[in-house]
Amino acid sequence: MLPEIVKDFLLTHKEGRNCLCLAINQKHHIIQYFGSAHRLGVQPPQFEMPVSDYLPILQTETFESNFEIPFYNTSENSVCTIYFIKQKSISFVVMVDKSEIFRVTQKYQQFAHEDNISKNKFKRLAQELEVAKQELKKSDREKATLIAMLSHELGTPLTSILGYSELLLRNEINNKKGLEVIHKSANHLKHLIENTLIFGRSEAQGLQIQLNEISIQSLFNEIKATLLSMAQNKGINLQMFHKGADIVTIDVTRTKQILINLLNNAIKYTESGTVELKFSIIKNNCVFSVIDTGLGISKDLQKTIFDPWQRIEENSESGSGIGLFISQKLAKAMGGKLKLKYSSKEFGSIFQLLIPVQRSRTKQTLKDPKAYLPCNNKSILVIDDDQDILDLIAAMLQPCHLKIHTAIDAEAAFKLLSKTKVDIILTDYNLGSVKASSLVTRFKKLDIPLLLMSALPSETNKQKYIQQGFDAIINKPLNSQNLQKTITNSLSQSKSLLN
């Protein structure tokens, strides 16, 4: 039977019946207890034992006034609140079972904790969603700008090509003049399309790098062949110099794209004078410098010149506004850097492309295409579903002294192969309703080089085509020098030349 003072205390505090009451004397020794100790997860106390020995949590208490210790674990599954009720001679330590309340509280706290985590997670997801939303809006704006820009930019060279070709067909203009304009406009169109495709790939899946050895002189020759007519039409002296090592290991395609972008801009924004491309190796970097005597870039534009859609509008020429942006992304993808080193209205601009030196596996000088084994008495089968392309390739390969066979589709190709021996096959990927990849096995039975023309020459696609069984990939639009070099090189390495 609980003492009346303890009953009153429990009633006042609205506590339940499941409790253990310890009566202690002035020395704080237990002299009597009421209730069931086992229900609270403890053993019954021994008489005359110090209460702090029975409940170690009380060792720091002075027992000078009433106190309360909430949620004390008496065992793994039991929790109680300890109350001390001070009296003159006999005081009381009351242990009230709080196990159920504690479990409910724990569940509530866990729920609150999880709810807080969920709220924070939701908040973070909402923030990420907002960022993604803004990025999507930005991407949509850039795509809309790109489409608007392309509709304008593509219209100009297409108008020139269609207009001058029509005049040529009617014999109303000098052939040389008309062809020069058409060639210039076609190169401009090619440049725009290449930049746009690179921009699309960089935004969608990143840029992949493919390292190859190349002669700097050979690289400069290819670039000069692309831009010389543009420079000559403006009366600009296009010069290229290099010193030091001639053979370097770089991503040839990406490097050439950057340099063509830079030189194209330099020629475009130079009214008269000189545009130079220089190469040297400085502090383990391949350094390409593009120097012009053009109108320069104002200081306020120099900070944003590599941002997309930034354009210089201070002369009659205009650009797409993505060339430098793309070039910088390409440079970073190669582990390098593209920077504007100097620019002024008086002296023009200097752009520098720095690419880390890659150690060559060989010190041999690369062969000049003219030094390859001759193609005399060799034959090639060209397959394309466009007759104009077949005629163009035949014209491009005429200097190689190849015997050229053509086929408009796969059926015509195999019909010709059943009667005629050829030394190499060049095919487009799309042959009407048939893909060239589905014909590789039949072609490879001939044990001759199989070359593929592709308008989607990304490194991923090139690797896929090589795995499918093609021996070399030739990019479209076709370049006669690259076409001749690839075919001649493939023939020189094939068994057919040894037979």
C-alpha positions as CSV (number, residue, x, y, z in Angstrom):
1,M,0.0,0.0,0.0
2,L,1.5,3.3,-1.1
3,P,2.0,6.0,1.5
4,E,-0.7,8.7,1.2
5,I,1.8,11.4,0.3
6,V,3.0,9.3,-2.6
7,K,-0.6,8.7,-3.7
8,D,-1.3,12.3,-3.6
9,F,1.8,13.1,-5.6
10,L,1.0,10.6,-8.3
11,L,-2.6,11.9,-8.5
12,T,-1.4,15.4,-8.8
13,H,1.1,14.4,-11.6
14,K,-1.6,12.2,-13.2
15,E,0.8,9.2,-13.2
16,G,-0.3,5.6,-13.6
17,R,-0.3,2.7,-11.1
18,N,2.7,0.8,-12.4
19,C,5.4,2.2,-10.1
20,L,7.9,1.3,-7.5
21,C,8.2,3.4,-4.4
22,L,11.4,3.3,-2.3
23,A,11.3,4.7,1.3
24,I,14.7,6.1,2.4
25,N,16.0,7.4,5.7
26,Q,18.0,10.5,6.3
27,K,21.2,8.5,5.4
28,H,19.5,7.8,2.0
29,H,19.4,4.0,2.7
30,I,16.4,2.0,1.5
31,I,14.2,1.0,4.5
32,Q,11.1,-0.2,2.7
33,Y,9.6,-0.5,-0.9
34,F,6.2,-0.7,-2.4
35,G,5.2,-2.1,-5.8
36,S,6.7,-4.6,-8.3
37,A,10.3,-4.1,-9.2
38,H,10.1,-6.7,-12.0
39,R,7.5,-4.7,-13.9
40,L,10.1,-1.9,-14.2
41,G,12.9,-4.2,-15.3
42,V,14.9,-4.1,-12.0
43,Q,15.5,-6.5,-9.2
44,P,13.9,-5.9,-5.8
45,P,16.1,-3.7,-3.6
46,Q,17.9,-5.0,-0.4
47,F,17.0,-3.2,2.8
48,E,19.6,-0.8,4.3
49,M,21.4,-0.5,0.9
50,P,22.2,3.0,-0.3
51,V,19.7,4.1,-2.8
52,S,22.5,5.4,-5.1
53,D,23.8,1.8,-5.2
54,Y,20.4,0.6,-6.3
55,L,20.0,3.5,-8.8
56,P,23.5,4.6,-9.9
57,I,22.1,7.7,-11.6
58,L,21.3,9.1,-8.2
59,Q,25.0,9.2,-7.1
60,T,25.4,12.9,-8.1
61,E,22.2,14.0,-6.3
62,T,22.3,15.8,-2.9
63,F,18.6,15.0,-2.0
64,E,18.2,18.5,-0.5
65,S,15.0,19.2,-2.5
66,N,12.5,17.5,-4.8
67,F,13.8,16.6,-8.2
68,E,12.8,14.6,-11.3
69,I,14.9,12.5,-13.7
70,P,12.9,11.7,-16.9
71,F,13.2,8.6,-19.1
72,Y,15.8,6.5,-17.2
73,N,16.5,3.2,-18.8
74,T,16.3,0.5,-16.2
75,S,16.7,-2.3,-18.7
76,E,16.7,-2.8,-22.5
77,N,12.9,-2.7,-22.7
78,S,12.0,-0.6,-19.7
79,V,12.1,3.1,-19.1
80,C,10.9,5.1,-16.1
81,T,10.8,8.6,-14.7
82,I,12.4,9.0,-11.2
83,Y,10.8,11.4,-8.7
84,F,12.3,12.4,-5.3
85,I,9.8,13.5,-2.6
86,K,11.6,15.0,0.3
87,Q,10.2,14.6,3.9
88,K,11.6,15.4,7.3
89,S,12.5,11.8,8.5
90,I,11.5,9.5,5.7
91,S,11.7,10.5,2.0
92,F,10.6,8.7,-1.1
93,V,12.1,7.8,-4.4
94,V,9.3,6.9,-6.9
95,M,10.0,5.1,-10.1
96,V,7.1,5.5,-12.6
97,D,6.9,3.3,-15.7
98,K,7.2,5.3,-18.9
99,S,8.1,2.5,-21.3
100,E,5.0,2.9,-23.5
101,I,5.1,6.7,-23.5
102,F,8.8,6.5,-24.3
103,R,8.2,4.1,-27.2
104,V,5.5,6.4,-28.6
105,T,7.8,9.4,-28.1
106,Q,10.6,7.6,-29.9
107,K,8.3,6.7,-32.8
108,Y,7.1,10.3,-33.0
109,Q,10.7,11.6,-32.9
110,Q,11.7,9.1,-35.5
111,F,8.7,10.1,-37.6
112,A,9.6,13.8,-37.1
113,H,13.2,13.1,-38.0
114,E,12.2,11.2,-41.1
115,D,9.7,13.9,-41.9
116,N,12.4,16.5,-41.6
117,I,14.7,14.4,-43.8
118,S,11.9,14.1,-46.3
119,K,11.2,17.8,-46.2
120,N,14.9,18.6,-46.7
121,K,15.1,16.0,-49.5
122,F,12.0,17.4,-51.1
123,K,13.4,20.9,-50.7
124,R,16.7,19.8,-52.3
125,L,14.8,18.0,-55.1
126,A,12.7,21.2,-55.7
127,Q,15.9,23.2,-55.9
128,E,17.5,20.8,-58.3
129,L,14.3,20.7,-60.3
130,E,14.3,24.5,-60.5
131,V,18.0,24.5,-61.6
132,A,17.2,21.9,-64.3
133,K,14.1,23.9,-65.3
134,Q,16.3,27.0,-65.7
135,E,18.9,25.0,-67.6
136,L,16.2,23.6,-69.9
137,K,14.8,27.1,-70.5
138,K,18.4,28.3,-71.3
139,S,18.8,25.3,-73.6
140,D,15.5,26.1,-75.3
141,R,16.5,29.7,-75.7
142,E,19.9,28.7,-77.2
143,K,18.3,26.2,-79.6
144,A,15.8,28.9,-80.7
145,T,18.6,31.3,-81.2
146,L,20.6,28.7,-83.0
147,I,17.7,27.9,-85.3
148,A,17.1,31.6,-86.0
149,M,20.8,32.1,-86.6
150,L,21.0,29.2,-88.9
151,S,18.0,30.2,-91.0
152,H,19.8,33.5,-91.6
153,E,23.4,32.2,-91.9
154,L,22.6,29.3,-94.1
155,G,20.5,31.4,-96.4
156,T,23.3,33.6,-97.5
157,P,25.7,30.9,-98.9
158,L,22.8,28.9,-100.3
159,T,21.6,32.0,-102.1
160,S,25.0,32.5,-103.6
161,I,25.4,28.8,-104.6
162,L,21.9,28.6,-106.2
163,G,22.2,32.0,-107.9
164,Y,25.6,31.6,-109.4
165,S,25.0,27.9,-110.4
166,E,21.9,29.1,-112.3
167,L,23.9,31.9,-114.0
168,L,26.5,29.3,-114.9
169,L,23.9,27.0,-116.4
170,R,22.6,29.9,-118.5
171,N,26.2,30.9,-119.5
172,E,25.5,34.4,-118.2
173,I,28.7,34.7,-116.1
174,N,32.4,33.9,-116.3
175,N,32.9,30.3,-115.3
176,K,35.9,31.0,-113.1
177,K,34.2,33.8,-111.2
178,G,31.0,31.8,-110.7
179,L,32.9,28.7,-109.5
180,E,35.0,30.7,-107.1
181,V,31.9,32.2,-105.4
182,I,30.2,28.8,-105.3
183,H,33.3,27.2,-103.8
184,K,33.7,30.0,-101.2
185,S,30.0,29.7,-100.3
186,A,30.1,25.9,-100.0
187,N,33.2,26.1,-97.7
188,H,31.3,28.7,-95.6
189,L,28.3,26.4,-95.5
190,K,30.5,23.4,-94.5
191,H,32.1,25.5,-91.7
192,L,28.7,26.5,-90.3
193,I,27.3,22.9,-90.4
194,E,30.5,21.5,-88.7
195,N,30.3,24.0,-85.9
196,T,26.6,23.4,-85.4
197,L,27.1,19.6,-85.3
198,I,30.0,20.0,-82.8
199,F,27.8,22.3,-80.7
200,G,25.0,19.7,-80.7
201,R,27.3,16.8,-79.8
202,S,29.0,18.8,-77.0
203,E,25.7,19.7,-75.4
204,A,24.3,16.2,-75.7
205,Q,27.0,13.7,-74.9
206,G,30.4,15.4,-74.5
207,L,33.3,15.4,-76.8
208,Q,35.6,12.4,-77.4
209,I,39.3,12.8,-78.2
210,Q,41.3,10.6,-80.7
211,L,45.1,11.1,-80.7
212,N,47.1,10.5,-83.9
213,E,50.6,11.5,-85.1
214,I,50.7,14.1,-87.8
215,S,53.3,16.4,-89.5
216,I,52.7,20.0,-88.7
217,Q,53.6,20.9,-92.3
218,S,51.0,18.4,-93.5
219,L,48.4,19.9,-91.1
220,F,49.2,23.5,-92.2
221,N,48.9,22.4,-95.9
222,E,45.4,21.0,-95.3
223,I,44.3,24.2,-93.4
224,K,45.8,26.5,-96.0
225,A,44.1,24.6,-98.8
226,T,40.7,25.2,-97.0
227,L,41.2,28.9,-96.4
228,L,43.5,30.2,-99.1
229,S,40.8,31.2,-101.6
230,M,38.9,33.1,-98.8
231,A,42.1,35.0,-97.9
232,Q,43.0,35.7,-101.6
233,N,39.5,37.0,-102.4
234,K,40.0,39.7,-99.7
235,G,43.6,40.4,-100.7
236,I,44.9,39.1,-97.4
237,N,48.4,37.5,-97.1
238,L,47.9,34.1,-95.4
239,Q,51.2,32.8,-93.9
240,M,52.1,29.8,-91.9
241,F,55.3,29.0,-90.0
242,H,56.5,26.3,-87.7
243,K,59.8,25.6,-85.8
244,G,61.1,22.8,-83.7
245,A,59.5,19.3,-83.9
246,D,57.5,18.6,-87.1
247,I,55.8,15.4,-85.9
248,V,53.3,15.8,-83.0
249,T,50.6,13.6,-81.4
250,I,47.3,15.4,-81.2
251,D,43.6,15.1,-81.9
252,V,44.0,16.1,-85.6
253,T,40.3,16.6,-86.3
254,R,39.7,18.8,-83.2
255,T,42.9,20.8,-83.6
256,K,42.2,21.5,-87.2
257,Q,38.6,22.6,-86.4
258,I,39.9,25.0,-83.8
259,L,42.5,26.5,-86.0
260,I,40.1,26.8,-89.0
261,N,37.7,28.6,-86.7
262,L,40.4,31.0,-85.5
263,L,41.8,31.6,-89.0
264,N,38.3,32.0,-90.4
265,N,37.5,34.7,-87.9
266,A,40.9,36.4,-88.4
267,I,40.4,36.6,-92.2
268,K,36.7,37.6,-91.8
269,Y,37.6,40.5,-89.4
270,T,40.8,41.7,-91.3
271,E,40.1,44.2,-94.0
272,S,43.7,44.2,-95.3
273,G,47.2,43.0,-94.2
274,T,48.3,39.6,-92.9
275,V,47.0,36.6,-91.1
276,E,49.6,34.2,-89.7
277,L,49.5,30.8,-88.1
278,K,52.6,29.9,-86.1
279,F,53.6,26.7,-84.2
280,S,56.2,26.0,-81.6
281,I,56.7,23.9,-78.5
282,I,57.0,25.9,-75.3
283,K,57.1,24.4,-71.8
284,N,55.7,21.0,-72.8
285,N,52.9,22.6,-74.8
286,C,52.2,22.6,-78.5
287,V,51.5,26.3,-79.0
288,F,49.5,27.4,-82.1
289,S,49.3,31.2,-82.5
290,V,46.9,32.9,-84.9
291,I,47.9,36.5,-85.5
292,D,46.0,39.1,-87.5
293,T,46.2,42.8,-88.4
294,G,42.4,43.1,-88.2
295,L,40.1,45.5,-86.4
296,G,40.7,44.0,-82.9
297,I,38.3,43.3,-80.1
298,S,37.1,46.0,-77.7
299,K,37.9,45.5,-74.0
300,D,34.3,45.1,-73.0
301,L,33.9,42.2,-75.5
302,Q,37.2,40.5,-74.5
303,K,35.6,39.2,-71.3
304,T,32.7,37.5,-73.1
305,I,34.3,36.6,-76.4
306,F,34.2,32.9,-75.6
307,D,30.5,32.9,-74.5
308,P,28.0,31.5,-77.0
309,W,26.2,33.8,-79.4
310,Q,28.8,36.7,-78.9
311,R,29.5,38.4,-82.2
312,I,31.6,41.3,-83.4
313,E,29.5,43.6,-85.5
314,E,32.0,46.3,-86.3
315,N,32.5,45.4,-90.0
316,S,30.5,44.1,-92.9
317,E,31.1,40.4,-92.0
318,S,29.0,38.5,-89.5
319,G,29.4,35.2,-87.7
320,S,27.3,32.6,-86.0
321,G,28.6,33.5,-82.5
322,I,29.4,29.9,-81.5
323,G,32.8,29.4,-83.2
324,L,35.0,30.6,-80.3
325,F,32.7,29.0,-77.8
326,I,33.0,25.6,-79.5
327,S,36.8,26.1,-80.0
328,Q,37.3,26.6,-76.3
329,K,35.3,23.5,-75.5
330,L,37.3,21.5,-77.9
331,A,40.6,22.8,-76.4
332,K,39.4,21.9,-72.8
333,A,38.4,18.4,-74.0
334,M,42.0,17.9,-75.2
335,G,43.4,19.0,-71.9
336,G,44.5,22.3,-73.4
337,K,43.6,26.0,-73.3
338,L,42.4,28.6,-75.8
339,K,43.0,32.2,-74.9
340,L,43.0,35.7,-76.4
341,K,46.6,36.7,-75.7
342,Y,46.4,40.2,-77.1
343,S,44.0,42.5,-79.0
344,S,43.9,46.2,-79.9
345,K,42.3,48.4,-82.5
346,E,45.7,49.5,-83.8
347,F,47.5,46.2,-84.2
348,G,44.9,43.4,-84.4
349,S,44.6,40.2,-82.3
350,I,46.6,37.2,-81.2
351,F,44.8,34.0,-80.2
352,Q,46.8,31.1,-78.7
353,L,45.9,27.4,-78.6
354,L,47.9,25.4,-76.1
355,I,47.8,21.6,-76.1
356,P,49.9,19.4,-73.8
357,V,52.7,17.6,-75.6
358,Q,52.0,13.9,-76.1
359,R,55.1,11.7,-76.4
360,S,55.3,10.1,-79.9
361,R,55.9,6.4,-80.1
362,T,58.1,6.8,-83.1
363,K,60.5,9.5,-84.3
364,Q,60.1,8.5,-88.0
365,T,59.0,11.2,-90.4
366,L,55.5,10.7,-91.7
367,K,55.3,9.8,-95.3
368,D,54.0,12.4,-97.8
369,P,50.9,11.1,-99.7
370,K,52.9,11.4,-102.9
371,A,55.4,8.9,-101.6
372,Y,52.8,6.1,-101.2
373,L,52.9,3.2,-103.6
374,P,51.2,3.9,-106.9
375,C,47.7,2.8,-107.7
376,N,48.4,2.0,-111.3
377,N,46.4,-1.0,-112.6
378,K,44.4,-1.2,-109.4
379,S,40.6,-1.1,-109.4
380,I,38.0,0.3,-107.0
381,L,34.3,-0.3,-106.6
382,V,32.4,2.8,-105.3
383,I,28.9,2.2,-104.0
384,D,26.5,5.1,-103.4
385,D,22.8,5.6,-104.0
386,D,23.4,9.1,-105.4
387,Q,24.7,9.2,-109.0
388,D,26.1,12.8,-108.6
389,I,28.2,11.5,-105.7
390,L,29.5,8.6,-107.8
391,D,30.4,11.0,-110.6
392,L,32.1,13.4,-108.1
393,I,34.2,10.6,-106.5
394,A,35.2,9.3,-110.0
395,A,36.5,12.9,-110.8
396,M,38.3,13.1,-107.4
397,L,40.1,9.8,-107.9
398,Q,41.2,10.5,-111.5
399,P,44.7,11.6,-110.5
400,C,45.2,8.2,-108.7
401,H,45.1,6.3,-112.0
402,L,42.6,3.8,-110.6
403,K,40.2,1.8,-112.7
404,I,36.9,3.0,-111.2
405,H,33.7,0.8,-111.1
406,T,30.5,2.3,-109.7
407,A,27.2,0.8,-108.3
408,I,24.0,2.6,-107.3
409,D,23.0,-0.1,-104.8
410,A,24.0,-3.3,-103.1
411,E,22.4,-5.5,-105.8
412,A,24.3,-3.8,-108.6
413,A,27.5,-4.0,-106.5
414,F,27.3,-7.8,-106.0
415,K,26.3,-8.3,-109.6
416,L,29.5,-6.5,-110.7
417,L,31.6,-8.3,-108.1
418,S,30.5,-11.7,-109.5
419,K,32.0,-10.8,-112.8
420,T,34.8,-8.3,-112.0
421,K,37.8,-8.5,-109.6
422,V,38.5,-5.3,-107.7
423,D,41.2,-4.3,-105.2
424,I,39.3,-2.1,-102.8
425,I,35.7,-1.2,-102.1
426,L,34.4,2.3,-101.0
427,T,30.8,2.4,-99.9
428,D,28.4,4.9,-98.4
429,Y,26.7,3.8,-95.1
430,N,23.1,4.4,-96.3
431,L,22.3,2.5,-99.5
432,G,18.6,3.2,-99.8
433,S,16.7,0.8,-97.5
434,V,19.9,-1.2,-96.8
435,K,22.7,-0.3,-94.4
436,A,26.3,-1.1,-95.4
437,S,26.9,-2.7,-92.0
438,S,24.5,-5.5,-93.0
439,L,26.7,-6.3,-96.0
440,V,30.1,-6.4,-94.3
441,T,30.3,-10.2,-94.0
442,R,29.7,-10.7,-97.7
443,F,32.2,-8.0,-98.7
444,K,34.9,-9.2,-96.3
445,K,34.9,-12.6,-98.1
446,L,36.8,-10.9,-100.9
447,D,39.8,-10.2,-98.6
448,I,40.3,-6.7,-99.8
449,P,40.1,-3.3,-98.0
450,L,36.6,-2.1,-97.2
451,L,36.2,1.7,-96.7
452,L,33.2,3.5,-95.5
453,M,32.0,7.1,-96.2
454,S,30.1,8.6,-93.3
455,A,28.4,11.9,-92.7
456,L,28.4,11.2,-88.9
457,P,32.1,10.8,-88.2
458,S,32.1,11.0,-84.4
459,E,34.8,9.0,-82.7
460,T,32.1,6.7,-81.1
461,N,30.6,6.0,-84.6
462,K,34.1,5.5,-86.1
463,Q,34.9,2.9,-83.4
464,K,31.6,1.2,-84.0
465,Y,32.2,1.0,-87.8
466,I,35.7,-0.4,-87.3
467,Q,34.3,-3.1,-85.0
468,Q,31.7,-3.9,-87.6
469,G,34.5,-4.7,-90.0
470,F,35.3,-1.6,-92.0
471,D,39.0,-0.9,-92.5
472,A,38.9,2.9,-92.6
473,I,36.3,5.7,-92.3
474,I,36.2,8.7,-94.7
475,N,34.3,11.8,-93.6
476,K,31.6,13.5,-95.6
477,P,31.6,16.0,-97.1
478,L,34.5,14.5,-99.1
479,N,37.9,16.1,-99.5
480,S,39.7,15.0,-102.6
481,Q,43.2,15.0,-100.9
482,N,41.9,13.0,-97.9
483,L,40.0,10.6,-100.1
484,Q,43.0,9.9,-102.3
485,K,45.4,9.6,-99.3
486,T,43.1,7.1,-97.5
487,I,42.5,4.9,-100.5
488,T,46.2,4.9,-101.5
489,N,47.3,4.1,-98.0
490,S,44.7,1.3,-97.6
491,L,45.9,-0.2,-100.9
492,S,49.6,0.0,-99.9
493,Q,48.8,-2.0,-96.7
494,S,46.6,-4.6,-98.4
495,K,47.6,-8.0,-99.7
496,S,46.3,-7.0,-103.2
497,L,49.5,-5.0,-103.8
498,L,51.7,-7.9,-103.0
499,N,49.9,-10.3,-105.4
